[in-house]
Amino acid sequence: MVVLLANSKEIQMPLWDMITRGGPVMIPLSVLFLISIYICIERLWAFKKANEVQKRFMEATQRYLEKSEKNMALMSFCKGLNGPQSAMIDQGIKRMGLSTAEMREAMNQRALLELEKLERHLSVLNITGRIAPMFGFIGTIIGVITIFYDISLAKTVEIEIISKGLYQKMITSAGGLVVGVFAFICYHILTARVDRMEQRLHEAQEEFLDLQSHQST
């Protein structure tokens, strides 16, 4: 990090130096930040794989419905894909011959289970977005306490005395906000992905039931 002074000189402020000067509160903030990064990347990868699986899925399903021994072929096809959409359709295939309401209920239950899998760890991001600024506030309080404690020992007020506590106060405040904002943004991006997947599952369910009803008539 580079800071420009009034005389146009530059001062290099290493990131690691900023973190260590933030005090012990930076430890949980750093852990929360790393966890948030991991969850965000892992969930984005999970959504990417789910989207790849469901790409052109209903076109392939329609082709299988037109073949002989369509139930067994479709079941093998769905299990091989291993995605939310195929897992839901598999439940409908297993109940072919039953009423549409029974098929829909089974598919709805499976869709809910698949959505819960996609929502895994999102609550951690939500909690992190809420508590990270609080950790920053705790660091701010500790910094203020440090300032007054150092002043009481020195019996005088000088910039060198208060700079340590002030530095800690500002670093932890900024760190808490950065971690909180990052987790908050990741949480809402991933939640939007879950909502879109829910809509796609609903559309796939209706399309499958419509195809199945046409094939059975």
Phi, psi and omega per residue, in radians:
M1 nan 2.414 -3.088
V2 -2.014 2.306 3.088
V3 -2.021 2.256 3.098
L4 -1.649 2.214 3.106
L5 -1.617 3.021 -3.093
A6 -1.101 -0.533 -3.138
N7 -1.562 0.275 3.053
S8 1.244 0.175 3.057
K9 -1.386 2.637 3.129
E10 -1.882 2.430 3.073
I11 -2.094 2.134 3.110
Q12 -1.405 2.232 3.123
M13 -2.095 1.671 -3.130
P14 -1.000 2.463 -3.124
L15 -1.064 -0.730 -3.135
W16 -1.100 -0.645 3.106
D17 -1.125 -0.686 3.110
M18 -1.121 -0.725 -3.120
I19 -1.140 -0.810 -3.101
T20 -1.167 -0.590 3.116
R21 -1.283 -0.213 3.116
G22 -1.296 -0.221 3.098
G23 1.564 -3.048 -3.059
P24 -1.107 -0.421 -3.139
V25 -1.122 -0.419 -3.139
M26 -1.218 -0.317 3.123
I27 -1.151 -0.987 3.093
P28 -1.098 -0.576 3.106
L29 -1.137 -0.709 3.111
S30 -1.146 -0.711 3.106
V31 -1.097 -0.797 3.120
L32 -1.082 -0.659 3.140
F33 -1.153 -0.780 3.127
L34 -1.129 -0.709 3.099
I35 -1.095 -0.735 -3.140
S36 -1.100 -0.739 3.107
I37 -1.077 -0.790 -3.131
Y38 -1.067 -0.846 -3.113
I39 -1.082 -0.749 -3.121
C40 -1.069 -0.833 -3.135
I41 -1.157 -0.769 -3.103
E42 -1.124 -0.717 -3.141
R43 -1.258 -0.667 3.088
L44 -1.086 -0.670 3.094
W45 -1.156 -0.687 3.109
A46 -1.107 -0.725 3.104
F47 -1.172 -0.642 3.119
K48 -1.077 -0.784 3.127
K49 -1.148 -0.689 3.128
A50 -1.117 -0.684 3.135
N51 -1.208 -0.632 3.109
E52 -1.153 -0.659 -3.130
V53 -1.157 -0.719 -3.041
Q54 -1.467 -0.089 -3.137
K55 -1.100 2.182 3.141
R56 0.992 0.481 -3.069
F57 -1.157 -0.786 -3.059
M58 -1.199 -0.489 3.077
E59 -1.118 -0.761 3.106
A60 -1.170 -0.668 3.119
T61 -1.074 -0.740 3.130
Q62 -1.083 -0.674 3.129
R63 -1.139 -0.683 3.131
Y64 -1.197 -0.613 3.140
L65 -1.138 -0.412 -3.123
E66 -1.501 -0.152 -3.112
K67 -1.582 2.879 3.015
S68 -1.308 2.791 -3.070
E69 0.868 0.749 -2.988
K70 -1.140 -0.562 -3.086
N71 -1.123 -0.860 -3.119
M72 -1.151 -0.692 3.132
A73 -1.124 -0.734 3.136
L74 -1.162 -0.704 3.140
M75 -1.095 -0.757 3.109
S76 -1.130 -0.676 3.136
F77 -1.112 -0.814 -3.109
C78 -1.140 -0.762 -3.129
K79 -1.150 -0.557 3.126
G80 -1.212 -0.514 -3.113
L81 -1.339 -0.656 3.078
N82 0.981 0.950 3.093
G83 -2.316 2.969 -3.122
P84 -1.010 -0.784 -3.088
Q85 -1.177 -0.792 -3.127
S86 -1.163 -0.629 3.108
A87 -1.128 -0.674 3.116
M88 -1.199 -0.789 -3.139
I89 -1.100 -0.610 3.122
D90 -1.014 -0.657 3.103
Q91 -1.155 -0.612 3.084
G92 -1.207 -0.668 -3.139
I93 -1.114 -0.721 -3.123
K94 -1.100 -0.358 -3.090
R95 -1.948 0.330 3.042
M96 -1.072 2.367 -3.063
G97 1.805 -0.366 3.045
L98 -1.498 3.140 -3.133
S99 -1.237 2.753 3.113
T100 -1.058 -0.627 -3.139
A101 -1.112 -0.712 3.129
E102 -1.189 -0.693 3.093
M103 -1.116 -0.758 -3.122
R104 -1.106 -0.721 -3.132
E105 -1.104 -0.777 3.129
A106 -1.111 -0.710 3.136
M107 -1.201 -0.632 3.098
N108 -1.105 -0.747 3.138
Q109 -1.096 -0.720 3.129
R110 -1.203 -0.662 3.116
A111 -1.071 -0.718 3.110
L112 -1.090 -0.708 3.126
L113 -1.123 -0.726 3.137
E114 -1.168 -0.654 3.110
L115 -1.172 -0.633 3.081
E116 -1.101 -0.643 3.091
K117 -1.118 -0.720 -3.140
L118 -1.199 -0.473 -3.138
E119 -1.470 0.033 -3.093
R120 -0.979 2.315 3.090
H121 1.273 -0.062 3.136
L122 -1.143 -0.525 3.111
S123 -1.107 -0.530 3.107
V124 -1.136 -0.728 3.086
L125 -1.102 -0.709 3.135
N126 -1.087 -0.789 3.135
I127 -1.151 -0.730 3.134
T128 -1.060 -0.733 3.114
G129 -1.068 -0.436 -3.121
R130 -1.566 -0.691 -3.004
I131 -1.603 -0.380 -3.125
A132 -1.024 -0.804 3.075
P133 -1.079 -0.505 3.104
M134 -1.190 -0.696 3.049
F135 -1.066 -0.692 3.078
G136 -1.072 -0.668 3.114
F137 -1.179 -0.672 3.079
I138 -1.070 -0.747 3.086
G139 -1.080 -0.631 3.087
T140 -1.091 -0.786 3.120
I141 -1.092 -0.751 3.118
I142 -1.083 -0.695 3.111
G143 -1.091 -0.730 3.115
V144 -1.136 -0.736 3.101
I145 -1.061 -0.724 3.119
T146 -1.067 -0.716 3.126
I147 -1.040 -0.890 -3.097
F148 -1.192 -0.585 3.112
Y149 -1.154 -0.779 3.128
D150 -1.134 -0.651 3.106
I151 -1.127 -0.709 -3.130
S152 -1.132 -0.559 3.116
L153 -1.340 -0.649 -3.081
A154 -1.452 -0.343 -3.129
K155 1.118 0.264 3.121
T156 -2.662 2.856 -3.126
V157 -1.981 1.965 3.079
E158 -2.326 2.685 -3.087
I159 -1.061 -0.603 3.137
E160 -1.126 -0.549 -3.100
I161 -1.292 -0.759 -3.059
I162 -1.527 -0.191 -3.041
S163 -1.137 -0.662 -3.114
K164 -1.078 -0.901 -3.141
G165 -1.152 -0.659 3.131
L166 -1.160 -0.685 3.112
Y167 -1.084 -0.810 3.122
Q168 -1.076 -0.720 -3.139
K169 -1.038 -0.833 -3.084
M170 -1.251 -0.707 -3.108
I171 -1.127 -0.804 -3.123
T172 -1.175 -0.638 3.089
S173 -1.090 -0.830 3.129
A174 -1.134 -0.729 3.140
G175 -1.082 -0.769 3.118
G176 -1.078 -0.715 3.131
L177 -1.190 -0.730 -3.137
V178 -1.084 -0.843 3.141
V179 -1.116 -0.758 -3.134
G180 -1.105 -0.777 3.140
V181 -1.148 -0.727 3.128
F182 -1.068 -0.847 -3.141
A183 -1.111 -0.679 3.138
F184 -1.091 -0.795 -3.137
I185 -1.137 -0.801 3.131
C186 -1.056 -0.732 -3.130
Y187 -1.046 -0.807 -3.082
H188 -1.298 -0.552 3.043
I189 -1.108 -0.805 -3.119
L190 -1.230 -0.620 3.079
T191 -1.101 -0.679 3.086
A192 -1.118 -0.639 3.087
R193 -1.117 -0.709 3.109
V194 -1.100 -0.749 3.125
D195 -1.076 -0.714 3.111
R196 -1.154 -0.676 3.109
M197 -1.148 -0.662 3.090
E198 -1.057 -0.747 3.114
Q199 -1.131 -0.707 3.130
R200 -1.157 -0.669 3.091
L201 -1.115 -0.709 3.109
H202 -1.101 -0.763 3.128
E203 -1.129 -0.708 3.124
A204 -1.136 -0.685 3.114
Q205 -1.073 -0.832 -3.125
E206 -1.136 -0.685 3.138
E207 -1.160 -0.719 3.118
F208 -1.109 -0.810 3.140
L209 -1.093 -0.634 3.111
D210 -1.186 -0.753 3.101
L211 -1.104 -0.742 -3.108
Q212 -1.139 -0.691 3.136
S213 -1.164 -0.624 3.115
H214 -1.247 -0.626 -3.139
Q215 -1.255 -0.520 -3.103
S216 -1.413 -0.272 3.140
T217 -1.591 nan nan
